[in-house]
Amino acid sequence: MRSIEHWIDGALKPSSGSVTSSVYNPATGQQQAQVVIGSSADVDAAVSCAARAFEEWGQSSLSRRTKVLFAFRELVNARAQELAELITDEHGKVLSDALGEVQRGLEVVEFACGIPQVLKGEFSDQVSADVDSYSYREPLGVVAGITPFNFPAMVPMWMFPIAIATGNTFILKPSERDPSASLMLARLWKEAGLPDGVFNVVQGDASTVNAILDHPGISAVSFVGSTSIARHIHARATAAGKRVQALGGAKNHAVVLPDADLEFAASHLTAAAFGSAGERCMAISVAVAVGAAANELVEQLDSQARAISVGSGRDAGVEMGPVVTAHAKQRIVDLIASAQDQGAQVRVDGREISVVGFEQGFFVGPTLIDGVASSMDVYQQEVFGPVLAVVRVDTLDEAIAFINANPYGNGTAVFTNSGAAARAFIRGVHVGMVGVNVPVPVPMAYHSFGGWKDSLIGEHHMHGPEGVHFYTRGKVVTARWPQDALGASFDMPTAR
Ligand code: NAD
């Protein structure tokens, strides 16, 4: 069985322990590799080498850093197909979607290539007689990223290009479900000329994560995953004195108003709900149909959901692949059953799907459930599968209140032709990322990505300006070059 190892100090490293976790191909349902589970000794080895590397990288010039970043950008771009194939084989998403993920990650690398512009500080001339003052930002040191299974390349790439561009050294703990992309990215960094020890990968699970959270040599932790784990990460790592950003789960609603182009709304909602088998933190999992929009919308969603081609992510023409594990499949199937038991109508039922040639794969077909109420389990829980729930309300205000009552606040969208309605929605909704006739409003790399409420524990959003802020700390200098002897004063310094 192929073993997936750590990457420490610019090379593959076996684990110091003997625990492993199985890595499956979700389309075939077969185990294809095993990933080592890092011990606290492995975390310690990675931190020691990252701390050594920081001594040099933290002092490196902006032009040296950007040279490496540009080279890395070229390499990832050139090898995108190979990287996407690795993702499809371990995650299950279709190849074109995996390529899209790589592209969205590359956008953050491109943003980081411009880091000298972003890091420019502020200068005030002559704040007092012969005194100037300036502020700028310095790196933190060794920082860590803990990432989920659903974007094995893009989510780590929300973090490390900016962390490294700003002069930090980085330890990635990828998801144990699809760990191979992390090692390919590590090799590409080395090929790009990044010094050994600046980018490291420690494979592992919860025990490895806890060793990271407790390690005194790590200054900051970025996390993306489910909300309960985000809370744990935030509490434990801040208690250990670290800076933390922890992005959690989601329940994303799209409101469809009666004046919307319903055909447009239905096709975009179908893609947003079932793309990547619903395993996106920005997937639309609830359609909130307002008034007269409902019947026609549900008819269109029904026929479009049935038309989706489901199969292996490697096969041409397939639009939706399997979900990530047998356990994930069972959870989703159980939630569909609970919706039926609790009085909703399962209009399109993905539970019984079988894909010819892939009978053991972890497939759940597109599922459309009408008449969902907020009390039902399928609404209360994050399904994270290809399930679209339809909720019917009478007015836009009711739709906004319904969304705001949900504990999550990651993404949301409104479909309408009315600017006034869109504006009322944007201003009224308690959600971090809002789309207007755009169902998956993932910000570009030069804006920051983050939700509200239970979708983000901590202060900072990812990438863009907030990412730069997260990975740096400010320093303000007040400087004088005395030409004449000046008397010192015991009073609080004030401007002369
Ligand atoms: P997860 O929370 O199970 O795992 C995320 C990471 O935490 C993994 O690296 C995992 O090894 C580690 N982990 C798991 N259990 C742990 C524990 N008890 N203690 C410490 N670490 C632990 O999430 P997942 O299933 O990999 O990913 C899906 C979740 O991620 C969904 O909830 C989804 O909404 C969320 N997500 C959120 C965003 C966002 O931007 N808000 C983006 C992508 C995914």
Boltz pocket constraint, residues with backbone or C-beta under 6 A from the ligand:
constraints:
  - pocket:
      binder: B
      contacts: [[A, 146], [A, 147], [A, 148], [A, 149], [A, 150], [A, 151], [A, 155], [A, 173], [A, 174], [A, 175], [A, 176], [A, 204], [A, 205], [A, 206], [A, 207], [A, 209], [A, 210], [A, 224], [A, 225], [A, 226], [A, 227], [A, 229], [A, 230], [A, 232], [A, 247], [A, 248], [A, 249], [A, 250], [A, 280], [A, 281], [A, 382], [A, 384], [A, 410], [A, 451], [A, 455]]
      max_distance: 6.0
